[in-house]
Amino acid sequence: MLVSTGRDLTAQVRPPRSLFVNFPMGNHFGGAGDAEQQRGILHRALELTYEITEAGTMVDHDEVWPESFADRVEKSLLAG
């Protein structure tokens, strides 16, 4: 089971099972110190190990990051 924040890369690699979490990179399981959110994502990933029966399946996590991280991405691209 892969918990991913990189949808395009995960789609290319096609791991046997994956949960795509649309959070900033490095925050696969949620925000720092948010144990409830982290447990919830971990729990969902573990559930999917039994629910996904077709290899290469990626499921989107429905939780939304609480603030826009587009600015972070843009700054990162400009700095690189």
PDB file of N, CA, C and O in Angstrom:
ATOM      1  N   MET A   1       0.849  -1.166   0.000  1.00  0.00           N
ATOM      2  CA  MET A   1       0.000   0.000   0.000  1.00  0.00           C
ATOM      3  C   MET A   1       0.893   1.227   0.000  1.00  0.00           C
ATOM      4  O   MET A   1       1.750   1.396   0.867  1.00  0.00           O
ATOM      5  N   LEU A   2       0.674   2.083  -0.994  1.00  0.00           N
ATOM      6  CA  LEU A   2       1.417   3.346  -1.076  1.00  0.00           C
ATOM      7  C   LEU A   2       0.468   4.487  -0.735  1.00  0.00           C
ATOM      8  O   LEU A   2      -0.619   4.585  -1.305  1.00  0.00           O
ATOM      9  N   VAL A   3       0.870   5.339   0.181  1.00  0.00           N
ATOM     10  CA  VAL A   3       0.152   6.590   0.447  1.00  0.00           C
ATOM     11  C   VAL A   3       0.947   7.659  -0.287  1.00  0.00           C
ATOM     12  O   VAL A   3       2.112   7.906   0.026  1.00  0.00           O
ATOM     13  N   SER A   4       0.309   8.289  -1.266  1.00  0.00           N
ATOM     14  CA  SER A   4       1.012   9.149  -2.198  1.00  0.00           C
ATOM     15  C   SER A   4       0.479  10.576  -2.194  1.00  0.00           C
ATOM     16  O   SER A   4      -0.716  10.806  -2.006  1.00  0.00           O
ATOM     17  N   THR A   5       1.384  11.529  -2.404  1.00  0.00           N
ATOM     18  CA  THR A   5       0.976  12.922  -2.641  1.00  0.00           C
ATOM     19  C   THR A   5       1.346  13.337  -4.058  1.00  0.00           C
ATOM     20  O   THR A   5       1.212  14.508  -4.413  1.00  0.00           O
ATOM     21  N   GLY A   6       1.805  12.401  -4.861  1.00  0.00           N
ATOM     22  CA  GLY A   6       2.186  12.675  -6.241  1.00  0.00           C
ATOM     23  C   GLY A   6       1.366  11.826  -7.199  1.00  0.00           C
ATOM     24  O   GLY A   6       1.782  10.728  -7.568  1.00  0.00           O
ATOM     25  N   ARG A   7       0.212  12.321  -7.601  1.00  0.00           N
ATOM     26  CA  ARG A   7      -0.720  11.537  -8.422  1.00  0.00           C
ATOM     27  C   ARG A   7      -0.091  11.097  -9.745  1.00  0.00           C
ATOM     28  O   ARG A   7      -0.211   9.932 -10.125  1.00  0.00           O
ATOM     29  N   ASP A   8       0.571  12.007 -10.444  1.00  0.00           N
ATOM     30  CA  ASP A   8       1.111  11.674 -11.769  1.00  0.00           C
ATOM     31  C   ASP A   8       2.196  10.601 -11.678  1.00  0.00           C
ATOM     32  O   ASP A   8       2.229   9.683 -12.497  1.00  0.00           O
ATOM     33  N   LEU A   9       3.077  10.712 -10.693  1.00  0.00           N
ATOM     34  CA  LEU A   9       4.130   9.706 -10.526  1.00  0.00           C
ATOM     35  C   LEU A   9       3.555   8.361 -10.117  1.00  0.00           C
ATOM     36  O   LEU A   9       3.997   7.317 -10.597  1.00  0.00           O
ATOM     37  N   THR A  10       2.575   8.385  -9.236  1.00  0.00           N
ATOM     38  CA  THR A  10       1.950   7.139  -8.793  1.00  0.00           C
ATOM     39  C   THR A  10       1.257   6.446  -9.959  1.00  0.00           C
ATOM     40  O   THR A  10       1.319   5.222 -10.082  1.00  0.00           O
ATOM     41  N   ALA A  11       0.600   7.222 -10.814  1.00  0.00           N
ATOM     42  CA  ALA A  11      -0.072   6.651 -11.983  1.00  0.00           C
ATOM     43  C   ALA A  11       0.934   5.994 -12.932  1.00  0.00           C
ATOM     44  O   ALA A  11       0.628   4.973 -13.547  1.00  0.00           O
ATOM     45  N   GLN A  12       2.118   6.568 -13.052  1.00  0.00           N
ATOM     46  CA  GLN A  12       3.149   5.994 -13.928  1.00  0.00           C
ATOM     47  C   GLN A  12       3.732   4.702 -13.356  1.00  0.00           C
ATOM     48  O   GLN A  12       3.964   3.737 -14.084  1.00  0.00           O
ATOM     49  N   VAL A  13       3.966   4.698 -12.047  1.00  0.00           N
ATOM     50  CA  VAL A  13       4.607   3.550 -11.404  1.00  0.00           C
ATOM     51  C   VAL A  13       3.616   2.393 -11.213  1.00  0.00           C
ATOM     52  O   VAL A  13       3.997   1.225 -11.285  1.00  0.00           O
ATOM     53  N   ARG A  14       2.362   2.722 -10.974  1.00  0.00           N
ATOM     54  CA  ARG A  14       1.293   1.738 -10.757  1.00  0.00           C
ATOM     55  C   ARG A  14       1.628   0.711  -9.673  1.00  0.00           C
ATOM     56  O   ARG A  14       1.740  -0.481  -9.957  1.00  0.00           O
ATOM     57  N   PRO A  15       1.787   1.175  -8.432  1.00  0.00           N
ATOM     58  CA  PRO A  15       1.983   0.202  -7.357  1.00  0.00           C
ATOM     59  C   PRO A  15       0.722  -0.652  -7.227  1.00  0.00           C
ATOM     60  O   PRO A  15      -0.336  -0.251  -7.714  1.00  0.00           O
ATOM     61  N   PRO A  16       0.807  -1.810  -6.588  1.00  0.00           N
ATOM     62  CA  PRO A  16      -0.358  -2.689  -6.487  1.00  0.00           C
ATOM     63  C   PRO A  16      -1.595  -2.006  -5.908  1.00  0.00           C
ATOM     64  O   PRO A  16      -2.710  -2.236  -6.376  1.00  0.00           O
ATOM     65  N   ARG A  17      -1.401  -1.170  -4.895  1.00  0.00           N
ATOM     66  CA  ARG A  17      -2.516  -0.435  -4.277  1.00  0.00           C
ATOM     67  C   ARG A  17      -1.979   0.919  -3.855  1.00  0.00           C
ATOM     68  O   ARG A  17      -0.849   1.019  -3.378  1.00  0.00           O
ATOM     69  N   SER A  18      -2.783   1.964  -4.029  1.00  0.00           N
ATOM     70  CA  SER A  18      -2.342   3.272  -3.550  1.00  0.00           C
ATOM     71  C   SER A  18      -3.513   4.137  -3.141  1.00  0.00           C
ATOM     72  O   SER A  18      -4.617   4.034  -3.676  1.00  0.00           O
ATOM     73  N   LEU A  19      -3.234   4.989  -2.177  1.00  0.00           N
ATOM     74  CA  LEU A  19      -4.176   5.995  -1.696  1.00  0.00           C
ATOM     75  C   LEU A  19      -3.554   7.342  -2.010  1.00  0.00           C
ATOM     76  O   LEU A  19      -2.502   7.685  -1.470  1.00  0.00           O
ATOM     77  N   PHE A  20      -4.202   8.110  -2.884  1.00  0.00           N
ATOM     78  CA  PHE A  20      -3.699   9.433  -3.220  1.00  0.00           C
ATOM     79  C   PHE A  20      -4.291  10.444  -2.253  1.00  0.00           C
ATOM     80  O   PHE A  20      -5.509  10.572  -2.132  1.00  0.00           O
ATOM     81  N   VAL A  21      -3.403  11.164  -1.564  1.00  0.00           N
ATOM     82  CA  VAL A  21      -3.794  12.195  -0.613  1.00  0.00           C
ATOM     83  C   VAL A  21      -3.334  13.523  -1.197  1.00  0.00           C
ATOM     84  O   VAL A  21      -2.134  13.750  -1.347  1.00  0.00           O
ATOM     85  N   ASN A  22      -4.267  14.393  -1.524  1.00  0.00           N
ATOM     86  CA  ASN A  22      -3.937  15.670  -2.157  1.00  0.00           C
ATOM     87  C   ASN A  22      -3.508  16.691  -1.097  1.00  0.00           C
ATOM     88  O   ASN A  22      -4.185  17.687  -0.842  1.00  0.00           O
ATOM     89  N   PHE A  23      -2.361  16.398  -0.498  1.00  0.00           N
ATOM     90  CA  PHE A  23      -1.758  17.240   0.525  1.00  0.00           C
ATOM     91  C   PHE A  23      -0.377  17.639   0.014  1.00  0.00           C
ATOM     92  O   PHE A  23       0.139  17.020  -0.916  1.00  0.00           O
ATOM     93  N   PRO A  24       0.227  18.666   0.610  1.00  0.00           N
ATOM     94  CA  PRO A  24       1.585  19.039   0.204  1.00  0.00           C
ATOM     95  C   PRO A  24       2.553  17.877   0.437  1.00  0.00           C
ATOM     96  O   PRO A  24       2.389  17.095   1.373  1.00  0.00           O
ATOM     97  N   MET A  25       3.570  17.779  -0.436  1.00  0.00           N
ATOM     98  CA  MET A  25       4.567  16.723  -0.275  1.00  0.00           C
ATOM     99  C   MET A  25       5.163  16.771   1.132  1.00  0.00           C
ATOM    100  O   MET A  25       5.406  17.841   1.690  1.00  0.00           O
ATOM    101  N   GLY A  26       5.386  15.597   1.677  1.00  0.00           N
ATOM    102  CA  GLY A  26       5.923  15.494   3.026  1.00  0.00           C
ATOM    103  C   GLY A  26       4.844  15.443   4.088  1.00  0.00           C
ATOM    104  O   GLY A  26       5.141  15.279   5.271  1.00  0.00           O
ATOM    105  N   ASN A  27       3.597  15.582   3.675  1.00  0.00           N
ATOM    106  CA  ASN A  27       2.463  15.568   4.612  1.00  0.00           C
ATOM    107  C   ASN A  27       1.491  14.456   4.241  1.00  0.00           C
ATOM    108  O   ASN A  27       0.277  14.655   4.280  1.00  0.00           O
ATOM    109  N   HIS A  28       2.009  13.301   3.886  1.00  0.00           N
ATOM    110  CA  HIS A  28       1.189  12.180   3.411  1.00  0.00           C
ATOM    111  C   HIS A  28       0.084  11.807   4.397  1.00  0.00           C
ATOM    112  O   HIS A  28      -1.003  11.397   3.989  1.00  0.00           O
ATOM    113  N   PHE A  29       0.357  11.946   5.674  1.00  0.00           N
ATOM    114  CA  PHE A  29      -0.606  11.539   6.688  1.00  0.00           C
ATOM    115  C   PHE A  29      -1.250  12.720   7.393  1.00  0.00           C
ATOM    116  O   PHE A  29      -1.909  12.545   8.418  1.00  0.00           O
ATOM    117  N   GLY A  30      -1.069  13.918   6.858  1.00  0.00           N
ATOM    118  CA  GLY A  30      -1.733  15.079   7.426  1.00  0.00           C
ATOM    119  C   GLY A  30      -0.770  16.042   8.077  1.00  0.00           C
ATOM    120  O   GLY A  30       0.451  15.907   7.994  1.00  0.00           O
ATOM    121  N   GLY A  31      -1.371  17.022   8.727  1.00  0.00           N
ATOM    122  CA  GLY A  31      -0.598  18.083   9.345  1.00  0.00           C
ATOM    123  C   GLY A  31       0.170  17.631  10.574  1.00  0.00           C
ATOM    124  O   GLY A  31      -0.206  16.670  11.245  1.00  0.00           O
ATOM    125  N   ALA A  32       1.240  18.335  10.850  1.00  0.00           N
ATOM    126  CA  ALA A  32       2.062  18.038  12.028  1.00  0.00           C
ATOM    127  C   ALA A  32       1.234  18.173  13.293  1.00  0.00           C
ATOM    128  O   ALA A  32       0.545  19.174  13.492  1.00  0.00           O
ATOM    129  N   GLY A  33       1.303  17.176  14.133  1.00  0.00           N
ATOM    130  CA  GLY A  33       0.610  17.209  15.408  1.00  0.00           C
ATOM    131  C   GLY A  33      -0.870  16.863  15.350  1.00  0.00           C
ATOM    132  O   GLY A  33      -1.534  16.860  16.386  1.00  0.00           O
ATOM    133  N   ASP A  34      -1.403  16.570  14.172  1.00  0.00           N
ATOM    134  CA  ASP A  34      -2.825  16.248  14.039  1.00  0.00           C
ATOM    135  C   ASP A  34      -2.991  14.728  14.063  1.00  0.00           C
ATOM    136  O   ASP A  34      -3.187  14.092  13.028  1.00  0.00           O
ATOM    137  N   ALA A  35      -2.908  14.170  15.256  1.00  0.00           N
ATOM    138  CA  ALA A  35      -2.920  12.713  15.421  1.00  0.00           C
ATOM    139  C   ALA A  35      -4.219  12.094  14.915  1.00  0.00           C
ATOM    140  O   ALA A  35      -4.198  10.997  14.358  1.00  0.00           O
ATOM    141  N   GLU A  36      -5.325  12.763  15.094  1.00  0.00           N
ATOM    142  CA  GLU A  36      -6.611  12.222  14.631  1.00  0.00           C
ATOM    143  C   GLU A  36      -6.626  12.082  13.107  1.00  0.00           C
ATOM    144  O   GLU A  36      -7.046  11.056  12.573  1.00  0.00           O
ATOM    145  N   GLN A  37      -6.168  13.115  12.424  1.00  0.00           N
ATOM    146  CA  GLN A  37      -6.109  13.081  10.958  1.00  0.00           C
ATOM    147  C   GLN A  37      -5.134  11.992  10.496  1.00  0.00           C
ATOM    148  O   GLN A  37      -5.434  11.243   9.566  1.00  0.00           O
ATOM    149  N   GLN A  38      -3.995  11.907  11.130  1.00  0.00           N
ATOM    150  CA  GLN A  38      -2.980  10.921  10.767  1.00  0.00           C
ATOM    151  C   GLN A  38      -3.509   9.500  10.946  1.00  0.00           C
ATOM    152  O   GLN A  38      -3.309   8.645  10.084  1.00  0.00           O
ATOM    153  N   ARG A  39      -4.178   9.255  12.059  1.00  0.00           N
ATOM    154  CA  ARG A  39      -4.774   7.933  12.296  1.00  0.00           C
ATOM    155  C   ARG A  39      -5.839   7.617  11.251  1.00  0.00           C
ATOM    156  O   ARG A  39      -5.938   6.484  10.782  1.00  0.00           O
ATOM    157  N   GLY A  40      -6.631   8.620  10.890  1.00  0.00           N
ATOM    158  CA  GLY A  40      -7.686   8.414   9.910  1.00  0.00           C
ATOM    159  C   GLY A  40      -7.142   8.008   8.549  1.00  0.00           C
ATOM    160  O   GLY A  40      -7.687   7.113   7.904  1.00  0.00           O
ATOM    161  N   ILE A  41      -6.080   8.656   8.112  1.00  0.00           N
ATOM    162  CA  ILE A  41      -5.478   8.323   6.820  1.00  0.00           C
ATOM    163  C   ILE A  41      -4.840   6.936   6.882  1.00  0.00           C
ATOM    164  O   ILE A  41      -4.985   6.142   5.953  1.00  0.00           O
ATOM    165  N   LEU A  42      -4.144   6.649   7.964  1.00  0.00           N
ATOM    166  CA  LEU A  42      -3.546   5.328   8.132  1.00  0.00           C
ATOM    167  C   LEU A  42      -4.629   4.247   8.129  1.00  0.00           C
ATOM    168  O   LEU A  42      -4.475   3.212   7.480  1.00  0.00           O
ATOM    169  N   HIS A  43      -5.711   4.486   8.846  1.00  0.00           N
ATOM    170  CA  HIS A  43      -6.818   3.530   8.920  1.00  0.00           C
ATOM    171  C   HIS A  43      -7.394   3.278   7.528  1.00  0.00           C
ATOM    172  O   HIS A  43      -7.650   2.133   7.156  1.00  0.00           O
ATOM    173  N   ARG A  44      -7.598   4.351   6.759  1.00  0.00           N
ATOM    174  CA  ARG A  44      -8.151   4.201   5.404  1.00  0.00           C
ATOM    175  C   ARG A  44      -7.194   3.411   4.511  1.00  0.00           C
ATOM    176  O   ARG A  44      -7.628   2.555   3.740  1.00  0.00           O
ATOM    177  N   ALA A  45      -5.901   3.694   4.613  1.00  0.00           N
ATOM    178  CA  ALA A  45      -4.916   2.968   3.814  1.00  0.00           C
ATOM    179  C   ALA A  45      -4.936   1.477   4.154  1.00  0.00           C
ATOM    180  O   ALA A  45      -4.860   0.632   3.261  1.00  0.00           O
ATOM    181  N   LEU A  46      -5.035   1.162   5.423  1.00  0.00           N
ATOM    182  CA  LEU A  46      -5.086  -0.243   5.835  1.00  0.00           C
ATOM    183  C   LEU A  46      -6.360  -0.918   5.355  1.00  0.00           C
ATOM    184  O   LEU A  46      -6.325  -2.077   4.942  1.00  0.00           O
ATOM    185  N   GLU A  47      -7.484  -0.213   5.402  1.00  0.00           N
ATOM    186  CA  GLU A  47      -8.739  -0.760   4.872  1.00  0.00           C
ATOM    187  C   GLU A  47      -8.602  -1.112   3.393  1.00  0.00           C
ATOM    188  O   GLU A  47      -9.074  -2.155   2.942  1.00  0.00           O
ATOM    189  N   LEU A  48      -7.953  -0.229   2.654  1.00  0.00           N
ATOM    190  CA  LEU A  48      -7.814  -0.431   1.210  1.00  0.00           C
ATOM    191  C   LEU A  48      -6.977  -1.644   0.856  1.00  0.00           C
ATOM    192  O   LEU A  48      -7.111  -2.187  -0.241  1.00  0.00           O
ATOM    193  N   THR A  49      -6.108  -2.084   1.772  1.00  0.00           N
ATOM    194  CA  THR A  49      -5.320  -3.279   1.478  1.00  0.00           C
ATOM    195  C   THR A  49      -6.237  -4.489   1.301  1.00  0.00           C
ATOM    196  O   THR A  49      -5.869  -5.456   0.633  1.00  0.00           O
ATOM    197  N   TYR A  50      -7.419  -4.437   1.893  1.00  0.00           N
ATOM    198  CA  TYR A  50      -8.397  -5.519   1.746  1.00  0.00           C
ATOM    199  C   TYR A  50      -9.434  -5.212   0.667  1.00  0.00           C
ATOM    200  O   TYR A  50      -9.926  -6.124   0.002  1.00  0.00           O
ATOM    201  N   GLU A  51      -9.767  -3.940   0.492  1.00  0.00           N
ATOM    202  CA  GLU A  51     -10.826  -3.556  -0.446  1.00  0.00           C
ATOM    203  C   GLU A  51     -10.375  -3.572  -1.906  1.00  0.00           C
ATOM    204  O   GLU A  51     -11.156  -3.937  -2.785  1.00  0.00           O
ATOM    205  N   ILE A  52      -9.152  -3.191  -2.172  1.00  0.00           N
ATOM    206  CA  ILE A  52      -8.670  -3.127  -3.554  1.00  0.00           C
ATOM    207  C   ILE A  52      -8.326  -4.534  -4.019  1.00  0.00           C
ATOM    208  O   ILE A  52      -7.519  -5.232  -3.405  1.00  0.00           O
ATOM    209  N   THR A  53      -8.955  -4.931  -5.116  1.00  0.00           N
ATOM    210  CA  THR A  53      -8.730  -6.284  -5.630  1.00  0.00           C
ATOM    211  C   THR A  53      -8.057  -6.283  -7.002  1.00  0.00           C
ATOM    212  O   THR A  53      -7.631  -7.333  -7.482  1.00  0.00           O
ATOM    213  N   GLU A  54      -7.959  -5.119  -7.632  1.00  0.00           N
ATOM    214  CA  GLU A  54      -7.336  -5.033  -8.950  1.00  0.00           C
ATOM    215  C   GLU A  54      -6.000  -4.313  -8.850  1.00  0.00           C
ATOM    216  O   GLU A  54      -5.924  -3.192  -8.349  1.00  0.00           O
ATOM    217  N   ALA A  55      -4.956  -4.961  -9.327  1.00  0.00           N
ATOM    218  CA  ALA A  55      -3.606  -4.384  -9.268  1.00  0.00           C
ATOM    219  C   ALA A  55      -3.554  -3.039  -9.986  1.00  0.00           C
ATOM    220  O   ALA A  55      -4.174  -2.857 -11.034  1.00  0.00           O
ATOM    221  N   GLY A  56      -2.810  -2.106  -9.411  1.00  0.00           N
ATOM    222  CA  GLY A  56      -2.632  -0.787 -10.012  1.00  0.00           C
ATOM    223  C   GLY A  56      -3.723   0.211  -9.669  1.00  0.00           C
ATOM    224  O   GLY A  56      -3.746   1.316 -10.211  1.00  0.00           O
ATOM    225  N   THR A  57      -4.628  -0.167  -8.776  1.00  0.00           N
ATOM    226  CA  THR A  57      -5.735   0.719  -8.408  1.00  0.00           C
ATOM    227  C   THR A  57      -5.261   1.842  -7.496  1.00  0.00           C
ATOM    228  O   THR A  57      -4.529   1.614  -6.533  1.00  0.00           O
ATOM    229  N   MET A  58      -5.692   3.061  -7.816  1.00  0.00           N
ATOM    230  CA  MET A  58      -5.415   4.226  -6.977  1.00  0.00           C
ATOM    231  C   MET A  58      -6.750   4.808  -6.521  1.00  0.00           C
ATOM    232  O   MET A  58      -7.647   5.043  -7.331  1.00  0.00           O
ATOM    233  N   VAL A  59      -6.870   5.035  -5.227  1.00  0.00           N
ATOM    234  CA  VAL A  59      -8.076   5.608  -4.647  1.00  0.00           C
ATOM    235  C   VAL A  59      -7.747   7.004  -4.145  1.00  0.00           C
ATOM    236  O   VAL A  59      -6.707   7.214  -3.520  1.00  0.00           O
ATOM    237  N   ASP A  60      -8.628   7.956  -4.417  1.00  0.00           N
ATOM    238  CA  ASP A  60      -8.448   9.324  -3.928  1.00  0.00           C
ATOM    239  C   ASP A  60      -9.010   9.455  -2.519  1.00  0.00           C
ATOM    240  O   ASP A  60     -10.148   9.071  -2.247  1.00  0.00           O
ATOM    241  N   HIS A  61      -8.201   9.996  -1.642  1.00  0.00           N
ATOM    242  CA  HIS A  61      -8.666  10.307  -0.287  1.00  0.00           C
ATOM    243  C   HIS A  61      -9.546  11.545  -0.380  1.00  0.00           C
ATOM    244  O   HIS A  61      -9.199  12.496  -1.081  1.00  0.00           O
ATOM    245  N   ASP A  62     -10.667  11.549   0.308  1.00  0.00           N
ATOM    246  CA  ASP A  62     -11.631  12.638   0.138  1.00  0.00           C
ATOM    247  C   ASP A  62     -11.380  13.858   1.021  1.00  0.00           C
ATOM    248  O   ASP A  62     -12.047  14.880   0.862  1.00  0.00           O
ATOM    249  N   GLU A  63     -10.453  13.767   1.925  1.00  0.00           N
ATOM    250  CA  GLU A  63     -10.175  14.898   2.812  1.00  0.00           C
ATOM    251  C   GLU A  63      -9.385  15.977   2.079  1.00  0.00           C
ATOM    252  O   GLU A  63      -8.514  15.672   1.264  1.00  0.00           O
ATOM    253  N   VAL A  64      -9.690  17.225   2.367  1.00  0.00           N
ATOM    254  CA  VAL A  64      -9.053  18.362   1.701  1.00  0.00           C
ATOM    255  C   VAL A  64      -8.105  19.052   2.668  1.00  0.00           C
ATOM    256  O   VAL A  64      -8.431  19.249   3.838  1.00  0.00           O
ATOM    257  N   TRP A  65      -6.914  19.423   2.165  1.00  0.00           N
ATOM    258  CA  TRP A  65      -5.958  20.184   2.976  1.00  0.00           C
ATOM    259  C   TRP A  65      -6.626  21.501   3.358  1.00  0.00           C
ATOM    260  O   TRP A  65      -7.241  22.134   2.501  1.00  0.00           O
ATOM    261  N   PRO A  66      -6.530  21.931   4.606  1.00  0.00           N
ATOM    262  CA  PRO A  66      -7.309  23.081   5.077  1.00  0.00           C
ATOM    263  C   PRO A  66      -6.961  24.436   4.463  1.00  0.00           C
ATOM    264  O   PRO A  66      -7.735  25.384   4.597  1.00  0.00           O
ATOM    265  N   GLU A  67      -5.833  24.546   3.804  1.00  0.00           N
ATOM    266  CA  GLU A  67      -5.453  25.827   3.196  1.00  0.00           C
ATOM    267  C   GLU A  67      -4.822  25.572   1.838  1.00  0.00           C
ATOM    268  O   GLU A  67      -4.341  24.471   1.568  1.00  0.00           O
ATOM    269  N   SER A  68      -4.824  26.569   0.999  1.00  0.00           N
ATOM    270  CA  SER A  68      -4.233  26.413  -0.329  1.00  0.00           C
ATOM    271  C   SER A  68      -2.725  26.212  -0.208  1.00  0.00           C
ATOM    272  O   SER A  68      -2.051  26.939   0.523  1.00  0.00           O
ATOM    273  N   PHE A  69      -2.212  25.240  -0.915  1.00  0.00           N
ATOM    274  CA  PHE A  69      -0.761  25.060  -0.927  1.00  0.00           C
ATOM    275  C   PHE A  69      -0.193  25.336  -2.311  1.00  0.00           C
ATOM    276  O   PHE A  69       0.966  25.021  -2.581  1.00  0.00           O
ATOM    277  N   ALA A  70      -0.996  25.919  -3.186  1.00  0.00           N
ATOM    278  CA  ALA A  70      -0.528  26.277  -4.523  1.00  0.00           C
ATOM    279  C   ALA A  70       0.606  27.297  -4.444  1.00  0.00           C
ATOM    280  O   ALA A  70       1.558  27.231  -5.221  1.00  0.00           O
ATOM    281  N   ASP A  71       0.501  28.242  -3.504  1.00  0.00           N
ATOM    282  CA  ASP A  71       1.569  29.233  -3.335  1.00  0.00           C
ATOM    283  C   ASP A  71       2.890  28.585  -2.970  1.00  0.00           C
ATOM    284  O   ASP A  71       3.945  28.984  -3.463  1.00  0.00           O
ATOM    285  N   ARG A  72       2.828  27.576  -2.096  1.00  0.00           N
ATOM    286  CA  ARG A  72       4.030  26.860  -1.691  1.00  0.00           C
ATOM    287  C   ARG A  72       4.683  26.195  -2.883  1.00  0.00           C
ATOM    288  O   ARG A  72       5.902  26.248  -3.041  1.00  0.00           O
ATOM    289  N   VAL A  73       3.872  25.568  -3.725  1.00  0.00           N
ATOM    290  CA  VAL A  73       4.379  24.870  -4.891  1.00  0.00           C
ATOM    291  C   VAL A  73       5.014  25.860  -5.856  1.00  0.00           C
ATOM    292  O   VAL A  73       6.105  25.622  -6.375  1.00  0.00           O
ATOM    293  N   GLU A  74       4.323  26.972  -6.093  1.00  0.00           N
ATOM    294  CA  GLU A  74       4.839  27.982  -7.011  1.00  0.00           C
ATOM    295  C   GLU A  74       6.175  28.534  -6.532  1.00  0.00           C
ATOM    296  O   GLU A  74       7.106  28.666  -7.326  1.00  0.00           O
ATOM    297  N   LYS A  75       6.284  28.858  -5.242  1.00  0.00           N
ATOM    298  CA  LYS A  75       7.540  29.372  -4.677  1.00  0.00           C
ATOM    299  C   LYS A  75       8.651  28.345  -4.822  1.00  0.00           C
ATOM    300  O   LYS A  75       9.789  28.690  -5.139  1.00  0.00           O
ATOM    301  N   SER A  76       8.317  27.081  -4.589  1.00  0.00           N
ATOM    302  CA  SER A  76       9.289  26.017  -4.696  1.00  0.00           C
ATOM    303  C   SER A  76       9.809  25.882  -6.125  1.00  0.00           C
ATOM    304  O   SER A  76      11.002  25.667  -6.335  1.00  0.00           O
ATOM    305  N   LEU A  77       8.927  26.005  -7.093  1.00  0.00           N
ATOM    306  CA  LEU A  77       9.346  25.904  -8.489  1.00  0.00           C
ATOM    307  C   LEU A  77      10.227  27.087  -8.891  1.00  0.00           C
ATOM    308  O   LEU A  77      11.182  26.923  -9.650  1.00  0.00           O
ATOM    309  N   LEU A  78       9.910  28.255  -8.391  1.00  0.00           N
ATOM    310  CA  LEU A  78      10.700  29.439  -8.720  1.00  0.00           C
ATOM    311  C   LEU A  78      12.087  29.383  -8.078  1.00  0.00           C
ATOM    312  O   LEU A  78      13.066  29.853  -8.659  1.00  0.00           O
ATOM    313  N   ALA A  79      12.164  28.803  -6.875  1.00  0.00           N
ATOM    314  CA  ALA A  79      13.443  28.719  -6.158  1.00  0.00           C
ATOM    315  C   ALA A  79      14.356  27.656  -6.784  1.00  0.00           C
ATOM    316  O   ALA A  79      15.579  27.767  -6.709  1.00  0.00           O
ATOM    317  N   GLY A  80      13.767  26.639  -7.394  1.00  0.00           N
ATOM    318  CA  GLY A  80      14.546  25.515  -7.929  1.00  0.00           C
ATOM    319  C   GLY A  80      15.180  25.841  -9.198  1.00  0.00           C
ATOM    320  O   GLY A  80      15.869  25.002  -9.778  1.00  0.00           O
TER     321      GLY A  80
END
